[in-house]
Amino acid sequence: MYQQMIFVNLATDDVAASRKFFTELGYKINPQFSTDDCSCVVISDTIIAMLLSKQRYADFTKKEIADARKTSEVLICLSAESREKVDELVEKALAAGGTVSGETQDHGYMYGRAFDDLDGHTWEVMWMDPAAVQG
């Protein structure tokens, strides 16, 4: 069966700083699709974050590029395998220069936290009890 992928394209003020931020979170950079203007961050086998300089990002759109520090353009939510993994990833993000975004959400069967990366893009990290998903 075909495994569809998602490529999240995000504008960044500093490609090198963003590359360092995401590697400090434990993600790998695919050098084949990375340049001085772009970093290809491998989140999983099917999720790629393309961190593009604003100049490069502008090549793909005629719209004004949002300043993610002032406006919300998208909320990116990543799943985690446990509550501890949620905390681990968010703590790595904060240590690497990210900032807390919103309050911790703890509903027992679902637990999540969020951070903003260096450019203000919001990344939510969420765990859900598999028993709750099965219904």
Secondary structure, 3 states (H helix, E strand, C coil): CCCCCEEEEEEECCHHHHHHHHHHCCCEECHHHCECCEEEEECCCCEEEEEEEHHHHHHHCCCCCCCCCCCCCCEEEEECCCHHHHHHHHHHHHHCCCEECCCCEECCCEEEEEEECCCCCEEEEEEECHHHHHC
